[in-house]
Amino acid sequence: MTQLGFAPVAAEDFEALLALRIRAMRPALEALGRFDPERARARFLGQFEPEAMRWVMRDGARVGLLTLRKGQQPWHLRHMYLEPEAQGQAVGAWVIGQAQQEAAAAGAGIALEALRGSAANRFYQRHGFAGVAEDELECSYRWEPRP
């Protein structure tokens, strides 16, 4: 049986997490003609918050990243990336379910943005996120716990 869990992120994990982000995002960014490794590095560096980040673990191996900022209402899901080989295996559903359970227990909603044209949009919609805005690059979503 597959064991899923979280592990803390440390400052020295930056390069490994950046590489994960690039592996996860590159196909969608290339499809939009927007893949640029230097922009990816700069953007991720500006959003690197180890205290809000967790490694996603599967059977003891690092297979993803979740960044959930809890200091505001709604909480903000900033990053959720999985290694390509971990996608489509219910790992993402487990991760988003954990985030929703945690937020619901705190009475918080969750907001997030997904790259337009990405399969992530369908994923978030399947998991109860409703579209609230859209621009040329991203779609914004919101999830609220049921009363």
Residue, then its C-alpha position, 0 to 999 in steps of 0.5 A: m500500500t502506498q504511503l503518502g505524507f509531508a516533510p518540512v522544507a529547508a532553505e537548502d532545498f531551493e535548487a531541488l524544489l526549483a528543478l521539481r517546479i521546472r519538470a512539472m511546469r515545463p510542458a504547459l509553459e512550452a505549450l504557451g511559448r512561455f518557458d524561460p528557465e531564468r524567469a522560472r528561477a527568479r519567480f520561484l526565488g521571490q516566492f520561496e517560503p520554506e516555513a509555508m512549504r512541505w515536501v510531498m512524500r510517497d513511500g519515503a521519496r520526495v515526489g512533490l511540493l505544496t506551498l500553503r500560506k495561512g497568514q491571511q483569509p482565504w489561505h493561498l495555495r501558491h505551489m502544488y507540483l508533482e513529479p511527472e511520474a507521480q501525476g495521474q496516480a491520486v497523489g495530487a488528490w490526496v494533497i489537495g484533500q489534506a489542504q482542504q481538510e486543514a483549511a476547513a478545520a480552521g474555518a478558512g477558504i483556499a485561493l489559488e491561480a493556475l496557468r491558463g491552458s494547463a491540465a491543473n485547471r480541470f484538476y482544481q475544478r474537479h476538487g471543488f474550486a470555483g473560477v473567480a477571475e481570468d486573465e491572459l496568463e492565469c485563472s484564479y480559483r476559490w474553494e470554501p469549506r461547507p458549513 
